Amino acid sequence: MLHWAIVFLVISLVAGLFGFTGISESAAGIAKILFFLFLIIFLVMLVLGFMGAHAVAG
């Protein structure tokens, strides 16, 4: 998911460079949504991993 966020960020930068502002804004919005979705899933998995490790150790 982080890979796709970076891909859309690059698309946004290239489109902005060539003056396609509508495409650039759309790609940047998609990249932002994917990044925050990745961040939320990462934090949930991190907490679940710590809870699982704590349950095994304790």
C-alpha positions as CSV (number, residue, x, y, z in Angstrom):
1,M,0.0,0.0,0.0
2,L,2.9,2.3,0.7
3,H,4.2,1.5,-2.7
4,W,1.0,2.7,-4.4
5,A,1.0,5.9,-2.3
6,I,4.5,6.6,-3.6
7,V,3.5,5.8,-7.2
8,F,0.6,8.2,-7.0
9,L,2.8,10.8,-5.4
10,V,5.2,10.5,-8.4
11,I,2.3,10.7,-10.8
12,S,1.1,13.8,-9.1
13,L,4.6,15.5,-9.2
14,V,5.1,14.7,-12.9
15,A,1.5,15.8,-13.8
16,G,2.1,19.1,-11.9
17,L,5.4,19.6,-13.7
18,F,3.7,19.4,-17.1
19,G,0.8,21.6,-16.0
20,F,-2.0,19.0,-15.6
21,T,-3.2,20.4,-12.3
22,G,-6.5,18.5,-12.2
23,I,-4.7,15.1,-12.6
24,S,-2.0,16.3,-10.1
25,E,-4.6,17.2,-7.4
26,S,-6.4,13.9,-7.9
27,A,-3.3,11.8,-7.7
28,A,-2.1,13.7,-4.6
29,G,-5.4,13.1,-2.9
30,I,-5.3,9.4,-3.7
31,A,-1.7,9.3,-2.4
32,K,-2.6,11.0,0.8
33,I,-5.6,8.7,1.4
34,L,-3.4,5.6,0.7
35,F,-0.6,6.8,3.0
36,F,-3.0,7.4,6.0
37,L,-4.7,4.1,5.4
38,F,-1.2,2.4,5.4
39,L,-0.3,4.3,8.6
40,I,-3.5,3.2,10.4
41,I,-3.1,-0.4,9.4
42,F,0.6,-0.3,10.3
43,L,-0.2,1.0,13.8
44,V,-3.0,-1.6,14.4
45,M,-0.6,-4.4,13.4
46,L,2.1,-3.0,15.6
47,V,-0.2,-2.9,18.6
48,L,-1.5,-6.4,17.8
49,G,2.1,-7.7,17.5
50,F,3.1,-6.3,20.9
51,M,0.0,-7.7,22.5
52,G,0.7,-11.2,21.0
53,A,4.3,-11.1,22.0
54,H,3.3,-10.0,25.5
55,A,0.8,-12.9,25.8
56,V,3.4,-15.4,24.7
57,A,6.1,-14.1,27.1
58,G,3.7,-13.7,30.1
